[in-house]
């Protein structure tokens, strides 16, 4: 069974590995998120472009339908006009003229609608040109970001792969309960530092003072010490490979007493 010291050393080793992984991933910075955001933006622009093109197709179908309506109205008007010469009374004459007038109005309405649809098509084409320009620009940005990300990934992936293998081995050796606590703490702290050395009597994670008794427990390595302020697991500076400078206090100068008369 592993001693407390061995368990703490295993956790510190894991923390050291994870810190290096964090550093490597930090080199990529916000690039993965920027690439994902650009891909989402491109998808949105493409959806918008498809929508505009579908609307133009619908407008064109509307123009065709209205042209057919004009053709039908013109044929009806021609037929009614031919029938005027064959009417036998004023009533039939007036009815035919009314129909001719109605078909004329139908033609005018259809022509107006065609004009509106053509204007709508022109506006949509302008919007399509703008969206295409945005698409081209974003594609260039995305290509550049991907290239930059690939270059950085290529530089770090070999080291990262090697470190990940080492991490798997180290993690398997860790105490399950401590490992669970370690992973939970790493997720809850902003810098991923779950195991913090005590430096000059303070927690290396939150810089809060550690009580002398807990400092003594840390040096003896016979007890798991948790920072009362931030919840991090503490280790002594020596285990973390840190040599602290010993600051010697200067002796206080003695004050001479004034002689009393």
TIRO-84292 format. One line per 2 residues: number of its first residue (from 1); for each residue x, y, z of N, C-alpha, C, O, CB. Coordinates in pm, whole numbers, plus 50000, padded with zeros to 5 digits. Each point is the difference from the previous one (the first is absolute). Glycine has a CB too. Example, Ala and Ser with C-alpha at 12.3 -4.5 7.8 and 13.67 -1.06 7.14 Angstrom:
BEGIN
1 = 51319 49431 50780 49911 50119 50000 50090 50120 50000 50104 49998 50066 49707 49885 50059 | 50154 50222 49803 50082 50119 50006 49923 50109 50073 50051 50111 50017 50067 49826 49768
This chain:
BEGIN
1 = 50084 49880 50000 49916 50120 50000 50088 50125 50000 50097 50009 50075 49720 49867 50048 | 50149 50220 49793 50082 50122 49987 49988 50086 50124 49895 50008 50062 50074 49986 49689
3 = 50142 50070 50284 50001 50093 50114 49939 50133 49958 49980 50026 49881 50225 49861 50215 | 49766 50197 50003 49947 50134 49972 50099 50077 49913 49961 50071 49907 49910 49929 50311
5 = 50255 49986 49813 50102 50072 49923 50000 49956 49854 50011 50084 49910 50128 49938 50297 | 49849 49848 49771 49998 49947 49863 49875 50046 49925 50006 50030 49880 50126 49769 50197
7 = 49756 50206 49993 49875 50047 49938 50011 50147 49959 49959 50040 49891 49911 49793 50246 | 50187 50247 49955 50016 50142 49971 50098 50022 49885 49980 50085 49914 49969 49969 50325
9 = 50159 49866 49763 50099 50013 49892 49938 49964 49866 50029 50064 49899 50155 49883 50263 | 49730 49951 49836 49932 49960 49876 49908 50110 49949 49993 50025 49880 50019 49738 50193
11 = 49918 50302 50021 49911 50110 49961 50079 50119 49946 49961 50063 49902 49875 49862 50270 | 50276 50104 49895 50082 50113 49953 50058 49970 49862 50007 50089 49915 50050 49969 50324
13 = 49983 49819 49738 50050 49961 49867 49892 50019 49895 50026 50049 49890 50131 49784 50216 | 49720 50128 49930 49888 50016 49907 49973 50148 49973 49972 50040 49887 49929 49744 50196
15 = 50107 50296 50024 49979 50144 49984 50106 50062 49910 49970 50088 49919 49924 49919 50308 | 50230 49947 49787 50110 50051 49917 49976 49967 49853 50023 50083 49912 50136 49890 50282
17 = 49793 49905 49782 49969 49957 49862 49887 50085 49943 50008 50048 49887 50067 49717 50166 | 49819 50251 50026 49884 50076 49953 50035 50147 49976 49946 50063 49909 49904 49780 50216
19 = 50239 50209 49956 50042 50140 49981 50069 50016 49865 49977 50098 49929 50049 49930 50321 | 50059 49876 49716 50068 50007 49870 49901 49984 49885 50011 50066 49897 50199 49841 50208
21 = 49692 50004 49913 49896 49985 49897 49922 50130 49983 49968 50040 49888 50015 49715 50167 | 49987 50309 50057 49928 50128 49994 50080 50104 49925 49946 50079 49923 49942 49868 50294
23 = 50244 50052 49806 50088 50096 49931 50002 49976 49850 49995 50094 49920 50147 49922 50287 | 49864 49856 49754 50001 49966 49857 49868 50040 49934 49998 50053 49889 50160 49757 50157
25 = 49733 50163 50024 49869 50034 49944 49978 50150 49998 49926 50053 49916 49985 49729 50167 | 50153 50287 50011 49988 50146 50003 50068 50063 49878 49963 50110 49958 50031 49884 50293
27 = 50105 49934 49692 50066 50051 49880 49901 50014 49885 50012 50089 49915 50202 49803 50158 | 49687 50018 49928 49897 50008 49897 49902 50113 50030 49927 50048 49913 50096 49707 50045
29 = 49978 50286 50171 49918 50114 50039 49854 49985 49963 49938 49896 50024 50262 50244 49951 | 49747 49966 49966 49859 50004 49963 49976 49950 49857 49888 50004 49949 50082 50187 50208
31 = 50138 49761 49780 49988 49961 49859 49893 49893 49975 49920 50017 49907 50320 50039 50068 | 49754 49836 50103 49894 49900 49975 49860 50061 50007 49914 49967 49919 50238 49858 50174
33 = 49826 50264 50006 49869 50065 50012 49975 50095 49884 49889 50009 49949 50127 49972 50300 | 50090 50089 49710 49985 50093 49887 49967 49924 49872 49918 50045 49920 50244 50113 50189
35 = 49902 49727 49872 49973 49917 49883 49854 49951 50004 49929 50006 49899 50314 49921 50091 | 49714 50026 50127 49862 49952 50015 49899 50113 49975 49898 49979 49935 50181 49848 50230
37 = 49952 50292 49887 49910 50115 49980 49991 50038 49853 49892 50030 49950 50166 50052 50279 | 50057 49916 49703 49999 50033 49856 49923 49896 49920 49929 50035 49906 50292 50081 50121
39 = 49793 49758 50010 49926 49894 49931 49850 50018 50020 49922 49982 49906 50272 49860 50124 | 49766 50194 50093 49858 50027 50027 49951 50120 49920 49889 50000 49947 50138 49905 50284
41 = 50058 50199 49763 49962 50120 49925 49985 49970 49852 49907 50049 49934 50212 50092 50235 | 49973 49779 49778 49991 49961 49859 49873 49920 49972 49933 50021 49899 50318 49976 50088
43 = 49716 49913 50105 49878 49920 49984 49877 50091 50002 49905 49980 49923 50207 49822 50188 | 49891 50299 49977 49888 50094 50006 49987 50083 49874 49890 50021 49950 50139 49988 50295
45 = 50085 50037 49703 49999 50078 49876 49953 49916 49882 49926 50048 49914 50262 50092 50175 | 49854 49733 49909 49958 49912 49891 49850 49974 50007 49933 49996 49897 50295 49896 50101
47 = 49719 50092 50123 49856 49981 50018 49925 50123 49950 49897 49990 49933 50144 49860 50266 | 50013 50268 49837 49938 50125 49956 50002 50012 49848 49902 50042 49939 50167 50067 50276
49 = 50044 49852 49725 50014 50005 49854 49900 49907 49934 49934 50037 49903 50309 50020 50121 | 49746 49822 50028 49905 49901 49946 49856 50052 50009 49919 49981 49909 50237 49832 50158
51 = 49814 50254 50044 49866 50055 50020 49970 50108 49896 49891 50002 49941 50124 49948 50305 | 50082 50139 49732 49981 50107 49900 49980 49941 49861 49915 50046 49924 50225 50110 50216
53 = 49939 49742 49826 49990 49939 49868 49865 49930 49982 49943 50001 49891 50307 49969 50105 | 49700 49969 50112 49869 49936 49994 49891 50104 49982 49903 49979 49926 50180 49835 50219
55 = 49932 50301 49924 49903 50108 49986 49998 50053 49857 49893 50030 49946 50140 50031 50296 | 50085 49952 49696 50007 50045 49860 49930 49900 49909 49926 50037 49908 50292 50082 50139
57 = 49806 49752 49981 49933 49896 49920 49848 50011 50014 49927 49982 49902 50272 49865 50127 | 49753 50182 50093 49856 50017 50022 49948 50124 49927 49892 49998 49942 50130 49889 50282
59 = 50056 50221 49778 49960 50123 49930 49991 49975 49849 49907 50047 49934 50202 50093 50246 | 49988 49787 49769 50001 49970 49856 49880 49913 49963 49939 50017 49894 50312 49999 50103
61 = 49717 49890 50091 49879 49918 49976 49876 50088 50000 49907 49978 49922 50204 49823 50186 | 49886 50298 49981 49888 50094 50005 49989 50083 49873 49890 50028 49953 50135 49981 50294
63 = 50089 50031 49697 50001 50076 49875 49942 49915 49886 49919 50046 49921 50283 50086 50157 | 49843 49742 49918 49950 49909 49896 49848 49983 50013 49928 50003 49901 50294 49876 50096
65 = 49731 50103 50127 49856 49980 50023 49920 50124 49958 49893 49988 49941 50160 49856 50250 | 50000 50274 49840 49930 50124 49963 50004 50024 49850 49905 50056 49944 50153 50039 50280
67 = 50049 49865 49710 50006 50012 49854 49895 49908 49935 49935 50037 49902 50311 50020 50111 | 49741 49825 50044 49897 49907 49949 49860 50060 50020 49913 49987 49915 50238 49815 50137
69 = 49831 50264 50063 49871 50064 50030 49971 50112 49900 49887 50018 49956 50141 49925 50289 | 50079 50132 49720 49984 50108 49901 49959 49941 49865 49911 50050 49932 50261 50090 50188
71 = 49895 49750 49845 49969 49935 49872 49855 49952 49997 49931 50015 49899 50309 49915 50081 | 49716 50012 50129 49862 49951 50008 49899 50114 49991 49898 49991 49931 50181 49816 50207
73 = 49952 50303 49935 49910 50116 49998 49994 50062 49861 49893 50042 49955 50158 50002 50286 | 50061 49963 49691 50003 50057 49865 49920 49915 49902 49931 50052 49913 50294 50046 50136
75 = 49785 49770 49966 49922 49911 49913 49850 50017 50025 49920 50002 49907 50272 49833 50092 | 49773 50177 50129 49858 50021 50034 49950 50134 49945 49888 50009 49948 50142 49852 50260
77 = 50055 50242 49806 49961 50132 49947 49979 49995 49850 49906 50059 49947 50222 50051 50238 | 49962 49818 49746 49987 49986 49854 49872 49927 49964 49931 50038 49905 50319 49960 50072
79 = 49718 49898 50098 49879 49923 49973 49875 50085 50024 49905 49998 49921 50217 49790 50143 | 49880 50286 50048 49884 50085 50031 49985 50111 49897 49889 50038 49964 50140 49912 50280
81 = 50084 50102 49709 49995 50105 49897 49939 49948 49871 49921 50069 49936 50282 50039 50166 | 49833 49769 49860 49944 49938 49880 49849 49977 50015 49924 50009 49904 50298 49880 50051
83 = 49738 50083 50167 49858 49973 50025 49914 50126 49996 49878 49993 49986 50191 49813 50151 | 49996 50311 49877 49923 50126 49999 49923 50020 49868 49891 50055 49997 50281 50044 50158
85 = 49891 49853 49737 49936 50019 49869 49878 49909 49980 49922 50017 49907 50302 50047 50002 | 49762 49840 50182 49892 49903 49982 49887 50017 50103 49903 49923 50001 50265 49920 49905
87 = 49845 50258 50179 49896 50018 50103 49869 50046 49937 49998 50065 49896 50178 49990 50273 | 49711 49909 49899 49868 50033 49947 49929 50109 50079 49899 50056 49957 50087 49711 49963
89 = 50072 50262 50200 49937 50107 50079 50104 50072 50085 50114 49956 50015 49670 49914 49990 | 50172 50243 50050 50090 50084 50081 50046 49929 50127 50112 50021 50048 49774 50180 49861
91 = 50026 49716 50142 50036 49930 50123 50123 49911 49981 50092 50001 50082 49668 50003 49986 | 50240 49919 49822 50115 49914 49970 50124 50084 49970 50112 49965 50036 49733 49858 49875
93 = 50132 50289 50021 50110 50090 49964 50067 50055 50127 50122 49999 50010 49759 50062 49774 | 50040 49984 50309 50053 50055 50125 50072 49893 50082 50103 50026 50062 49712 50142 49939
95 = 50129 49710 49999 50062 49890 50077 50138 49965 49944 50094 49977 50075 49677 49933 49979 | 50238 50087 49810 50129 49969 49939 50102 50110 50027 50116 49972 50029 49766 49898 49793
97 = 50074 50256 50169 50090 50112 50028 50051 49994 50145 50115 50032 50029 49763 50109 49800 | 50031 49817 50260 50038 49987 50141 50108 49893 50017 50095 50019 50075 49674 50054 49994
99 = 50213 49815 49860 50099 49892 50007 50134 50045 49943 50107 49968 50054 49708 49862 49928 | 50178 50246 49906 50123 50051 49938 50072 50093 50099 50123 49996 50013 49773 49985 49754
101 = 50026 50102 50301 50057 50094 50099 50065 49923 50115 50109 50036 50046 49717 50136 49893 | 50106 49722 50107 50053 49919 50111 50133 49935 49961 50095 49998 50078 49670 49958 50003
103 = 50239 49991 49796 50124 49935 49954 50113 50102 49986 50117 49969 50023 49746 49856 49857 | 50099 50297 50080 50100 50106 49991 50057 50031 50137 50121 50022 50015 49761 50074 49786
105 = 50031 49907 50300 50046 50023 50137 50088 49885 50049 50098 50020 50072 49693 50114 49974 | 50171 49745 49915 50081 49883 50036 50140 50011 49942 50099 49968 50066 49693 49891 49943
107 = 50216 50186 49866 50130 50018 49934 50083 50105 50074 50119 49980 50026 49779 49956 49751 | 50037 50177 50258 50071 50107 50070 50051 49953 50138 50112 50031 50040 49744 50138 49839
109 = 50059 49756 50192 50040 49948 50131 50117 49903 49988 50093 50002 50081 49672 50026 49999 | 50229 49886 49817 50108 49902 49979 50129 50071 49962 50107 49963 50047 49725 49864 49882
111 = 50159 50276 49985 50119 50075 49960 50062 50073 50120 50122 50007 50014 49781 50021 49756 | 50010 50026 50318 50049 50066 50121 50071 49900 50090 50106 50028 50056 49707 50139 49930
113 = 50127 49716 50027 50060 49895 50084 50135 49956 49944 50095 49977 50074 49675 49945 49993 | 50237 50067 49801 50126 49962 49936 50108 50104 50030 50114 49966 50031 49760 49915 49785
115 = 50088 50247 50176 50095 50107 50031 50050 49992 50143 50119 50017 50026 49766 50127 49807 | 50023 49828 50261 50038 49987 50141 50094 49882 50021 50098 50010 50074 49683 50092 49993
117 = 50188 49787 49867 50084 49881 50012 50139 50024 49942 50100 49954 50055 49695 49902 49934 | 50211 50215 49898 50129 50032 49939 50084 50089 50091 50122 49982 50010 49773 49997 49763
119 = 50040 50118 50292 50071 50085 50096 50053 49918 50118 50112 50019 50047 49742 50175 49886 | 50061 49715 50113 50040 49914 50112 50120 49914 49962 50091 49979 50080 49672 50017 50001
121 = 50237 49955 49793 50113 49920 49952 50127 50083 49997 50107 49953 50039 49736 49908 49823 | 50146 50265 50093 50117 50088 49995 50057 50023 50140 50121 49995 50020 49786 50117 49776
123 = 50005 49912 50300 50044 50022 50138 50066 49875 50058 50104 50008 50065 49710 50158 49966 | 50125 49718 49944 50057 49875 50050 50136 49972 49937 50089 49947 50066 49679 49965 49970
125 = 50248 50123 49838 50129 49978 49933 50108 50088 50061 50115 49958 50014 49766 49983 49773 | 50081 50181 50252 50096 50087 50068 50042 49940 50134 50117 50002 50037 49780 50198 49850
127 = 50004 49747 50185 50030 49936 50128 50086 49875 49980 50090 49972 50080 49693 50115 50013 | 50189 49839 49800 50080 49880 49970 50144 50038 49973 50092 49931 50045 49705 49957 49860
129 = 50224 50222 50022 50137 50046 49972 50074 50034 50130 50117 49968 50016 49807 50121 49762 | 50004 49977 50315 50060 50035 50129 50035 49875 50080 50109 49990 50057 49760 50224 49944
131 = 50039 49689 50001 50023 49877 50075 50116 49922 49938 50081 49942 50073 49675 50049 49991 | 50252 50007 49804 50110 49929 49933 50135 50064 50033 50099 49930 50018 49745 50005 49797
133 = 50158 50199 50193 50123 50069 50039 50040 49963 50142 50117 49974 50029 49826 50215 49816 | 49956 49809 50244 50027 49960 50139 50050 49856 50006 50092 49968 50075 49731 50192 50005
135 = 50114 49754 49841 50041 49858 49997 50145 49987 49956 50079 49928 50061 49684 50005 49889 | 50272 50137 49943 50137 49992 49948 50100 50048 50105 50105 49940 50020 49809 50095 49747
137 = 50050 50076 50300 50090 50054 50103 50015 49905 50117 50111 49978 50049 49822 50251 49884 | 49955 49714 50113 50005 49908 50113 50073 49870 49964 50067 49940 50085 49718 50158 50000
139 = 50203 49859 49791 50071 49879 49957 50151 50021 50006 50075 49912 50041 49731 50027 49809 | 50236 50180 50109 50143 50032 50006 50046 50002 50146 50105 49945 50034 49878 50191 49753
141 = 49937 49929 50299 50032 50004 50143 50008 49859 50058 50091 49968 50077 49797 50256 49942 | 50016 49692 49944 49996 49864 50052 50121 49920 49953 50061 49927 50079 49688 50082 49924
143 = 50286 50004 49871 50118 49930 49947 50126 50042 50074 50085 49916 50033 49804 50069 49741 | 50124 50145 50252 50118 50051 50071 50005 49948 50143 50106 49959 50049 49890 50245 49809
145 = 49888 49798 50210 49994 49952 50138 50030 49851 50007 50071 49954 50089 49761 50224 49965 | 50112 49747 49851 50025 49855 49999 50147 49970 49976 50058 49910 50062 49709 50052 49855
147 = 50293 50113 49992 50142 49981 49970 50084 50030 50123 50093 49926 50033 49867 50133 49727 | 50007 50051 50308 50073 50039 50121 49984 49893 50108 50097 49963 50068 49869 50280 49877
149 = 49911 49707 50071 49973 49897 50100 50074 49870 49967 50054 49935 50089 49722 50169 49955 | 50226 49860 49829 50069 49877 49957 50150 50010 50026 50063 49903 50042 49762 50060 49783
151 = 50233 50156 50151 50143 50019 50023 50034 49986 50148 50098 49934 50037 49912 50218 49764 | 49907 49911 50284 50024 49992 50144 49979 49857 50051 50076 49951 50082 49853 50290 49944
153 = 49966 49694 49922 49969 49862 50042 50113 49906 49960 50038 49911 50076 49716 50136 49903 | 50300 49974 49900 50110 49916 49952 50123 50014 50089 50074 49904 50021 49838 50118 49745
155 = 50110 50099 50285 50115 50025 50086 49985 49935 50137 50100 49960 50061 49936 50253 49818 | 49842 49777 50169 49978 49954 50137 49946 49859 50013 50006 49941 50108 49956 50293 49947
157 = 49984 49710 49837 49928 49872 50014 50092 49885 50040 49957 49909 50071 49881 50172 49758 | 50289 49921 50125 50092 49892 50038 50027 50000 50150 49993 49897 50067 50112 50115 49706
159 = 49925 50108 50278 50025 50012 50144 49872 49970 50078 50005 49935 50105 50175 50237 49852 | 49707 49875 49992 49874 49978 50070 49966 49852 50005 49953 49949 50102 49968 50277 49825
161 = 50103 49704 49962 49972 49856 49995 50086 49924 50101 49953 49909 50068 49986 50112 49690 | 50188 50018 50251 50092 49937 50094 49957 50026 50145 50003 49911 50084 50184 50113 49748
163 = 49773 50100 50194 49958 50038 50134 49871 49928 50038 49984 49958 50115 50125 50266 49857 | 49800 49761 49933 49873 49933 50028 50022 49853 50038 49931 49946 50088 49954 50210 49751
165 = 50209 49781 50097 50032 49860 50034 50054 49993 50142 49964 49912 50078 50084 50035 49681 | 50041 50147 50273 50057 50006 50135 49891 50030 50103 50003 49949 50112 50217 50128 49791
167 = 49685 50008 50056 49891 50034 50091 49914 49878 50032 49960 49980 50114 50039 50253 49794 | 49973 49687 49989 49919 49880 50022 50066 49907 50103 49933 49945 50087 49981 50073 49677
169 = 50217 49967 50224 50073 49914 50093 49994 50057 50142 49979 49927 50097 50173 49999 49717 | 49869 50206 50195 50000 50065 50131 49862 49997 50063 49986 49981 50121 50200 50168 49804
171 = 49711 49869 49994 49863 50001 50050 49960 49863 50054 49930 49991 50101 50013 50188 49734 | 50102 49715 50100 49967 49865 50044 50061 49968 50137 49947 49919 50075 50039 50011 49684
173 = 50126 50134 50271 50067 49977 50128 49939 50082 50113 50023 49971 50117 50186 49979 49757 | 49713 50152 50091 49946 50091 50100 49891 49934 50084 49930 49909 49954 50123 50283 49896
175 = 49934 49854 50275 49894 49952 50088 49864 50043 49942 49980 50118 49971 50175 49894 50233 | 49750 49893 49779 49871 50033 49936 49924 50114 50066 49946 50087 49931 50042 49677 50002
177 = 50008 50239 50200 49926 50105 50070 50067 50137 49980 49933 50100 49975 49990 49731 50194 | 50209 50170 49844 50073 50125 49981 49991 50046 49854 49992 50120 49972 50164 49817 50215
179 = 49845 49966 49722 49991 50034 49858 49864 50065 49969 49992 50096 49924 50164 49713 50020 | 49740 50138 50116 49866 50055 49980 49994 50144 50052 49945 50089 49936 49954 49679 50083
181 = 50159 50252 50100 50004 50135 50058 50085 50092 49914 49965 50116 49978 50006 49788 50253 | 50140 50045 49720 50091 50078 49915 49928 50049 49874 50008 50118 49966 50188 49749 50121
183 = 49735 50043 49846 49929 50037 49876 49888 50100 50027 49975 50091 49921 50079 49684 49984 | 49879 50207 50208 49892 50094 50037 50057 50140 50027 49944 50100 49955 49923 49708 50143
185 = 50244 50198 49975 50060 50130 50032 50051 50068 49874 49984 50121 49983 50080 49793 50245 | 49997 50009 49683 50053 50058 49876 49891 50069 49918 50024 50103 49936 50153 49719 50061
187 = 49706 50120 50005 49889 50058 49923 49945 50126 50067 49944 50087 49933 49999 49684 49984 | 50074 50238 50214 49938 50111 50073 50090 50123 50015 49952 50108 50032 49917 49723 50090
189 = 50262 50153 49855 50092 50113 50015 50037 50057 49864 50007 49926 49902 50083 49975 50312 | 49936 50228 49780 50018 50068 49871 50128 49960 49929 50004 50002 49877 49869 50186 50215
191 = 50233 49774 49982 50129 49970 49937 50031 49851 49992 50110 49962 49961 49969 50257 50120 | 49826 49697 49958 50021 49856 49992 50097 49945 50103 50038 49884 49992 49915 50136 49770
193 = 50087 50063 50336 50096 49959 50102 49925 49937 50117 49945 50071 50085 50217 50112 49845 | 49837 49684 50074 49929 49929 50107 50092 49968 50116 49955 49989 50114 49890 49916 49716
195 = 50284 50080 50141 50100 49973 50103 50094 50119 50006 50068 50032 49902 49916 49715 50062 | 50019 50317 50150 50078 50123 50013 50105 49987 50109 49968 49955 50110 49835 50178 49810
197 = 50321 49904 50052 50104 49998 50103 49980 50115 50099 49943 50104 49967 50217 49789 49872 | 49887 50085 50281 49996 50105 50101 50133 50074 49998 50105 49941 50025 49732 49928 50120
199 = 50157 50259 49825 50120 50082 49989 49995 50112 50103 49904 50078 50005 50116 49868 49750 | 50087 50061 50326 50007 50102 50104 49875 50004 50087 49951 50105 50039 50197 50028 49812
201 = 49802 49747 50176 49887 49989 50090 49865 50030 49939 49900 50010 50071 50255 50049 50104 | 49840 49956 49692 49873 50031 49933 49971 49899 49890 50092 49944 49941 49941 50299 50111
203 = 49837 49735 49921 49957 49911 49892 50042 50059 49867 49974 50117 49972 49831 49802 50165 | 50259 50000 49780 50044 50048 49868 49887 50018 49902 50022 50049 49889 50190 49838 50152
205 = 49667 50074 49998 49885 50018 49912 49924 50127 50026 49968 50074 49907 50016 49683 50080 | 49987 50270 50142 49920 50119 50034 50078 50100 50086 49951 50110 50027 49846 49749 49961
207 = 50326 50102 50054 50091 50087 50077 49949 50029 50141 50046 50094 50065 50025 50009 49721 | 49835 49817 50260 49953 50016 50139 50100 49934 50094 50066 49902 49964 49692 50101 49960
209 = 50255 50051 50197 50092 49947 50098 49955 49861 50048 49882 49976 50022 50174 50259 50049 | 50041 49675 49945 49973 49865 50049 50039 49996 50148 50111 50041 50034 49929 49855 49735
211 = 49872 50057 50319 50033 49992 50143 50128 49920 50025 50026 49903 49929 49730 50114 50122 | 50323 50022 50046 50127 49931 50031 49986 49850 50018 50085 49924 49954 49991 50285 50153
213 = 49817 49746 49960 49982 49858 50024 49986 49923 49869 50055 49892 49983 49838 50161 50237 | 50029 50007 49685 49982 49935 49869 50130 50001 49921 50029 49906 49926 49730 50163 50071
215 = 50320 50035 50020 50132 50005 49935 50089 49887 50052 50075 49938 49925 49904 50312 50047 | 50011 49725 50158 50076 49891 50061 49954 49865 49945 50081 49913 49969 49951 50225 50239
217 = 49834 49847 49779 49946 49875 49943 50050 49980 49857 50030 49888 49960 49765 50135 50185 | 50213 50085 49780 50049 49991 49861 50144 49953 49995 50035 49914 49919 49809 50269 50016
219 = 50239 49872 50152 50142 49963 50000 50019 49854 50040 50090 49932 49951 49970 50305 50105 | 49853 49714 50032 50010 49860 50042 49943 49903 49895 50033 49882 49999 49951 50195 50239
221 = 49928 49977 49674 49943 49921 49891 49926 49875 50050 50010 49892 49942 50173 50192 49910 | 49744 49935 50256 49923 49888 50055 49851 50029 50001 49920 49925 50056 50277 50015 50084
223 = 49767 50173 49795 49860 50041 50002 49969 50079 49873 50082 50079 49954 49917 49927 50300 | 49881 49972 49689 49955 50078 49884 49950 50134 50051 49907 50006 50080 50031 49784 49788
225 = 50123 50317 50085 49962 50135 50045 49926 50073 49888 50050 50011 49888 50149 49997 50269 | 49683 50040 49875 49918 50074 49905 49997 50147 50043 49977 50030 50117 49880 49764 49831
227 = 50167 50296 49958 49995 50143 50031 49859 50037 50045 49902 49970 49933 50282 50078 49899 | 49808 50017 50284 49871 50036 50056 49929 50108 49919 49879 50018 50011 50209 49920 50213
229 = 49989 50135 49694 49943 50114 49927 49956 49963 49858 49891 50037 49957 50254 50113 50179 | 49939 49776 49790 49968 49972 49859 49967 49854 49972 49951 49967 49892 50197 50220 50049
231 = 49879 49724 50157 49967 49859 49982 50104 49921 49923 49978 49882 49970 49788 50186 50038 | 50347 49994 49958 50106 49927 49927 50073 49905 50095 50002 50018 50122 50025 50177 49719
233 = 50032 49702 50099 50083 49906 50076 50138 50061 50011 50059 50039 49899 49807 49757 50023 | 50187 50213 50200 50131 50063 50020 50111 49897 50012 49979 49891 50051 49907 50299 50062
235 = 50232 49846 49837 50123 49922 50020 50108 50096 50046 49989 50121 49978 49946 49706 49844 | 50169 50119 50240 50107 50089 50044 50089 50038 49883 50001 49931 49898 49994 49965 50330
237 = 50077 50211 49785 50082 50056 49892 50105 49900 49951 50029 49995 49881 49935 50233 50214 | 50092 49693 49996 50105 49904 49963 49946 49896 49904 50066 49964 49903 50047 50072 50317
239 = 49765 49913 49808 49940 49901 49910 49976 50059 49862 50011 49931 49899 49880 49958 50297 | 50077 50242 49801 49978 50068 49872 50131 50038 49930 49999 50057 49891 49787 50030 50201
241 = 50325 49879 49973 50130 50030 49938 50039 50146 50009 50077 50050 49918 49884 49763 49930 | 49983 50255 50252 50027 50143 50016 50087 50020 50125 49967 49953 50109 49814 50109 49777
243 = 50327 50006 50095 50088 50031 50113 49969 50140 50047 50018 50098 49927 50164 49748 49987 | 49771 50163 50209 49966 50131 50054 50122 50064 50066 50080 49934 50066 49683 49991 49970
245 = 50248 50204 49942 50109 50074 50065 49966 50022 50146 49889 50037 50035 50169 50077 49748 | 50039 49862 50299 49981 50020 50144 50043 50142 50034 50117 50037 49983 49921 49716 50068
247 = 49869 50323 49995 50029 50139 50035 50025 50009 50149 49911 49976 50081 49948 50110 49728 | 50265 49948 50226 50036 50010 50142 49957 50135 50055 50022 50105 49938 50174 49741 50026
249 = 49743 50150 50150 49957 50123 50063 50119 50068 50067 50081 49937 50068 49689 49969 49968 | 50240 50225 49942 50108 50076 50063 49971 50016 50148 49886 50028 50039 50161 50094 49745
251 = 50056 49860 50299 49978 50017 50145 49960 50142 50031 50053 50096 49945 50113 49724 50104 | 49739 50192 50040 49954 50133 50039 50106 50071 50083 50060 49943 50091 49702 49977 49904
253 = 50259 50204 49972 50100 50079 50074 49946 50036 50138 49883 50034 50016 50209 50058 49768 | 49996 49899 50313 49958 50030 50138 50000 50151 50022 50092 50072 49961 50002 49708 50120
255 = 49799 50263 49981 49993 50142 50032 50059 50026 50137 49976 49926 50095 49819 50098 49763 | 50284 50083 50150 50058 50036 50128 49895 50070 50087 49924 50085 49954 50306 49936 49940
257 = 49769 49940 50228 49910 50065 50092 50063 50129 50049 50119 50008 50031 49784 49771 50037 | 50014 50320 49938 50048 50127 50052 50015 49992 50152 49913 49952 50072 49976 50170 49736
259 = 50222 49924 50236 50024 49998 50146 49908 50096 50069 49983 50113 49955 50254 49824 50010 | 49705 50019 50143 49910 50087 50077 50077 50063 50115 50076 49935 50070 49725 49923 49868
261 = 50177 50264 50077 50068 50072 50109 49923 49982 50130 50041 50052 50104 50051 50118 49733
